[in-house]
Amino acid sequence: MAVGNSPFPTMPPLAGVRLGSAMAGIKKPGRRDMVVIELPASATVSGVFTLNAFCAAPVSVAKAHIERCRAERKAPCYWLINTGNANAGTGERGLADAYASCRALAEQAGVAEHQVLPFSTGVIGEPLPMERLLAGLAPALDSKGEQSEAWQHAGEGILTTDTRAKGATVTVQLSGGSVTINGITKGSGMIKPNMATMLGFVVTDATIEQSLLDQLLRETVNGSFNCITVDSDTSTNDACMLAATGSGAAVESKADIAAFREALQQVMTTLAQAIIRDGEGATKFVTLQVEAAQTRQEALDVAFTVAHSPLVKTALYASDANWGRILAAVGRAPVDDFDVSRVVIDLGDVRLVEDGGRASSYTEALGSAVMAQEEITIRIGLGRGQESATVWTSDLSHDYVSINADYRS
């Protein structure tokens, strides 16, 4: 189940970038579950990773390999992704398996082991089926291509409980010519990214200096993947990668940086919202806009308190205009000196709350009409300042429970 119709876009090829996928049978036979993404030696690479203390072995290895590549002024040449097994909670064996995966791909591709970055997603606490994983490397490498079909197959190959591949692409004109940004992501459950998303891979043909690339990734992740939640759970494996191949125009002037940042934010936001639209069991796509806060963090705290409320989320699923649940969630948000008489809450274009209680113009019929929609916006004005924030979430359905109850079966 997913909200709306989101076909996979046509992805322009990027010079030096090739993607391959294979059916390695890591968890289930007959589905793509291994992806390799090849980057040129000219690439600049940046990444952000989960802050979960039980971070998965591939997260630790990827971070170590990035650090070594930077020390040697080399580029990571391959991203290696497997689904069906997270290689998290696996101790020293998990680290050894992650390193062995990188080493095996490096030997076949003719690069250094630390130029391979590993990523895994799937069941936590079980060792990688290394025989099947290693056997899938050659087919994945043999299938590499640069056309849109390769991007779509890669998008399919990184999915777990997702129901569809998720991609985004934008081409932007800079002073030195046009550059393209392509991205794919996966994520459907265990989504309250504490820095990034479940897995996201974004590549541009622009030329960007390392520190600027790092800055742009952090900024655009904070405005996209860090503003989504399905179920308030942060994964052990979250990672969002951004690579600039250096084959296209340079991003240097203030105007070019601003234009590129806007395009990158568009790609990141589209990918982040695609995760919510495909949230496990989702039937609603919900936008929470909090305004007139003292700080952006305060606005985020209020938005996430409402987004994480099981009572609000189940009311959304039932199309039940039980607006008191929204009011109660706002009231328990961690806000100091909260003056509820200044709070206003709107459901779509229907005023729910003002002056400390139900708006005089509100009727059950008006509220029910908005709650029946597939896409809903909840606006909350705090009457405290000038800061704002937007968060995207989904409802909580019977299917979410069923998907996660049956996840390992």
PEWO-V769069 format. One record per helix or strand of 2 or more residues. SS is the DSSP state (helix for helix, strand for strand). FROM is the first residue (numbers start at 1). TO is the last residue. Records with the same first field share a line. If there is no record, write none. Layout:
SS=FROM-TO / FROM-TO
This chain:
strand=18-22 / 34-38 / 44-49 / 78-85 / 116-123 / 166-174 / 177-186 / 199-204 / 228-229 / 239-244 / 285-293 / 344-347 / 350-354 / 357-358 / 375-381 / 387-394
helix=57-71 / 91-109 / 113-115 / 130-142 / 148-157 / 210-222 / 225-227 / 254-277 / 296-307 / 310-318 / 323-331 / 340-342 / 364-371 / 398-405
